[in-house]
């Protein structure tokens, strides 16, 4: 029975050791003096040391100097009856790899007692990738918030779940008031299917972006023209999960374009008028020249002379009009 009990204990110990060795988290055990007693495979991968290189060494070889002293003080004070600031409390700390690289990690420390000896078990996880993703997300959020264009995000039904400050200012309301409301372009697309026939086919059927202009009412009741590009965002399964809308107030640009077209028409008309005036002035010059010749040969008091004099007067008035034109 004793042999069987010993075998069961050894089997249980092997099973526990196998579990610890194959855990995804780094598992490190230290004694009350901070000396490393075990170092599983995940810990070897994260820190870059083999178990032979660290077992029997102080824990401070795995942490930056600034945190080594602090961590040792926590354990020392805890062993002396002080409050627990590390034991049983999840924390974000920095670890140090064999290549001297410092990295962020989540760590939870638990206390165990084996054969009357107090020991500590640390579960560590490298969160470098998560921290980098958080930094990128923060940078992206800051870029969107400070973008020159209005940006908002909707779910697949067109209900807004994010608005940047520029778009809120464009509409003239607080961002919170727009959250949960349905974007104007989606309502218009439902109400005017023929006019927006390309809207849903582009976004949902073909999975491509849609661009267009439409009228939006501000909070003060006035309308403005919104020029927008809507892009579908897909999840890992390839399904559309949301839409990102980048837009701007195109009212002034459209007004400027209309004015430019108006001025272009005026300029074209003026150019044509100048050309006509030039050609007509040449004709008038001939009329006036020939009329002067006729007046020199006809008695002005005769009926013919009076008629030619009237022609001359009309021609001169026409020349003044042409010059004004």
Secondary structure, 3 states (H helix, E strand, C coil): CHHHHHHHHHHHHHHHHHHHHCCCCEEEEEECCCEEEEECHHHHHHHCCCHHHHCCCEHHHHCCHHHHHHHHHHHHHHHCCCCCCCECCCEEEEEECCCCCEEEEEEEEEEEEECCEEEEEEEEEECHHHHHHHHHHHHHHHHHHCCCCEEEEECCCCEEEEECHHHHHHHCCCHHHHCCCECHHHHHHHHCCCCCHHHHHHHHHCCCCEEEEEEEECCCCCEEEEEEEEEEEECCCCCEEEEEEEEEECHHHHHHHHHHHHHHHHHHHHHHHHHHHHHHHHHHHHHHHHHHHHHCCCCCCCHHHHHHHHHHHHHHHHHHHHHHC
